[in-house]
Amino acid sequence: MKLLHKDIEKDNAGQVTLVPEEAEDMWHTYNLLQVGDSLRASTIRKVQTESTTGSVGSSRVRTTLTLCVEAIDFDSQACQLRVKGTNIVENHYP
């Protein structure tokens, strides 16, 4: 895992920016995250748009979500980290 940025206070509050390089890095991230932490990640969302004529179209867009972590789950078979939480920063796509 690559550490891009670290800003830790004396009371252990702060932020870090990590980039996973291997599948096993998700396991390490799972052990670092706690309920109540904020997590920012890039994701792809399907966005539906309606034109003035009433036709509906959809497209996939990349957006960034910032979540307040409510639950964390790690799938060891797929090396995937699943995080449940509410979005705390407004973005352009609902």
Number of C-alpha atoms within 10 A of each C-alpha: 14 11 10 9 10 11 10 11 9 6 6 8 8 10 14 10 12 14 11 13 10 11 14 13 18 21 17 12 15 16 11 9 15 14 13 12 13 17 17 14 9 10 10 11 14 11 12 11 12 10 8 7 6 8 8 10 10 10 9 10 11 11 13 16 19 17 19 20 18 14 13 15 12 16 11 12 6 8 14 16 16 13 18 13 18 13 16 13 11 10 11 6 13 7
